[in-house]
């Protein structure tokens, strides 16, 4: 215990701050950390997007090269991760906007919003990739 003086000048016992390993991760803590991580990840995704746009401006050969890289299995995993980070960050922003309106500050609602943003980001990412695979350039042509 650490000693601290109260307003009256008397000493009283206060607990020391526990180490981070003592804390068990709460869902709102995980959602907050993931919001920050997704923001940093979107920075690198924006660089990849800018590279893709510059490749389109440079010429068709270089664009086909860069587009081919994004079409590999590793490129698709990166694009899938970028999509998930984008959706997760957007939903985290909506969560913060709700708090900016002065709503949802009770613990039950905070937990529901945190779980909702994490789960909904996975579901929406899956739906986006499903639709892109069905109607977009990722779809394989049906022989027949």
Secondary structure, 3 states (H helix, E strand, C coil): CEEEECCCCCEEEECCCCCHHHCCCCHHHHHHHHHHHHHHHHHHHHHHHHHHHHHHHHCHHHHHHHHHHHHCHHHHHHHHHHHHHHHHHHHHHHHHHHHHCCCCCCHHHHHHHHHHHHHHHHHHHHHHHHHHHHHCCCCCCCCC
